[in-house]
Amino acid sequence: MLQLNDVTGITDADELSKLFLESERRIFSVFRDINAVTEDIDALQQEVPCIFIFTMLLFISTTLLTLYWFAMKVTALEAAQAKHNPNRQQNLMHRRAVLKTKQTLLRADEYENRYDATRTELATS
């Protein structure tokens, strides 16, 4: 008891036991908080793949809508040019083929990205 008195400055055993119990209560409270945070982290880790997939789908749909809008603008431009200059029809057909090739390549890249993301998600699950 003398050594505890030197370290803590407390001479009464009841006061020392109260201090010990209060310390235990605080430690247990911190332990509960850590467990709660750990559970929150686990829940968030399960949600992250869903958020990632949703973000990828949103990106892909936005890209496809942009491509569709661009294709519609090109089609309208081609139609207007064809009315004014029928000799350019072959050039316009070439442009349309190039546009479709670019669209196909973009879609291939998107599908490859989706494949990689899904493969990575499955590997981490």
C-alpha positions in Angstrom: 0.0 0.0 0.0 2.9 2.3 0.7 4.1 2.1 -3.0 0.6 3.0 -4.3 0.5 5.9 -1.9 3.9 7.2 -3.3 2.7 7.0 -6.9 -1.0 8.1 -6.5 -0.9 10.2 -3.4 -4.0 8.3 -2.2 -3.9 6.8 1.3 -7.4 5.6 1.6 -8.1 2.1 0.2 -11.8 2.9 -0.5 -10.8 6.0 -2.5 -8.2 3.9 -4.4 -10.8 1.2 -5.2 -13.2 4.0 -6.5 -10.4 5.3 -8.7 -9.7 1.8 -10.0 -13.4 1.2 -10.7 -13.8 4.5 -12.5 -10.7 3.8 -14.6 -12.2 0.4 -15.5 -15.5 2.0 -16.5 -13.7 4.5 -18.8 -11.6 1.7 -20.4 -14.7 -0.4 -21.0 -16.5 2.7 -22.5 -13.6 3.3 -24.8 -13.6 -0.5 -25.7 -17.4 -0.2 -26.6 -16.7 2.9 -28.7 -13.9 1.1 -30.6 -16.2 -1.9 -31.2 -18.9 0.5 -32.5 -16.5 2.2 -34.9 -15.2 -1.2 -36.1 -18.7 -2.3 -36.9 -19.3 1.0 -38.7 -16.1 0.5 -40.7 -17.2 -3.1 -41.6 -20.6 -1.9 -42.8 -19.0 0.9 -44.9 -16.6 -1.6 -46.4 -19.6 -3.7 -47.6 -21.2 -0.6 -49.1 -18.2 0.7 -50.9 -18.4 -1.9 -53.8 -22.1 -1.0 -54.3 -21.2 2.7 -54.4 -18.4 2.0 -56.8 -20.6 -0.1 -59.1 -23.3 2.6 -59.0 -20.7 5.3 -59.9 -19.4 3.2 -62.8 -22.9 2.6 -64.1 -23.6 6.3 -63.9 -20.4 7.2 -65.7 -21.2 4.6 -68.4 -24.7 5.8 -68.9 -23.6 9.4 -69.1 -20.9 8.5 -71.7 -23.4 6.6 -73.7 -25.9 9.5 -73.6 -23.1 11.8 -74.7 -22.3 9.5 -77.6 -25.9 9.3 -78.6 -26.3 13.1 -78.5 -23.1 13.5 -80.6 -24.3 10.9 -83.1 -27.6 12.7 -83.4 -25.9 16.0 -84.0 -23.6 14.4 -86.7 -26.6 12.8 -88.3 -28.4 16.1 -88.5 -25.3 17.8 -89.9 -24.9 15.1 -92.4 -28.5 15.5 -93.6 -28.1 19.2 -93.9 -24.8 18.9 -95.9 -26.3 16.1 -98.1 -29.1 18.5 -99.2 -26.6 21.2 -100.1 -23.9 19.1 -101.6 -24.8 15.6 -102.8 -21.2 14.9 -104.0 -19.9 14.8 -100.5 -22.1 11.8 -99.6 -19.1 9.4 -99.8 -17.1 11.6 -97.4 -20.1 11.7 -95.0 -20.4 8.0 -95.1 -16.8 7.7 -94.2 -17.2 10.1 -91.3 -20.2 8.1 -90.1 -18.1 4.9 -90.2 -15.3 6.5 -88.3 -17.8 7.8 -85.7 -19.3 4.3 -85.2 -15.8 2.8 -84.9 -15.0 5.3 -82.2 -18.2 4.5 -80.4 -17.5 0.8 -80.6 -14.0 1.4 -79.2 -15.4 3.5 -76.3 -17.9 0.8 -75.5 -15.2 -1.8 -75.5 -13.1 0.3 -73.1 -16.1 0.7 -70.8 -16.9 -3.0 -70.8 -13.2 -3.7 -70.1 -13.3 -1.3 -67.2 -16.4 -2.9 -65.9 -14.9 -6.3 -66.2 -11.7 -5.2 -64.3 -13.8 -3.5 -61.6 -16.0 -6.6 -61.1 -12.9 -8.9 -61.1 -11.3 -6.7 -58.5 -14.4 -6.6 -56.4 -14.8 -10.4 -56.5 -11.1 -10.8 -55.6 -11.6 -8.6 -52.5 -14.8 -10.2 -51.4 
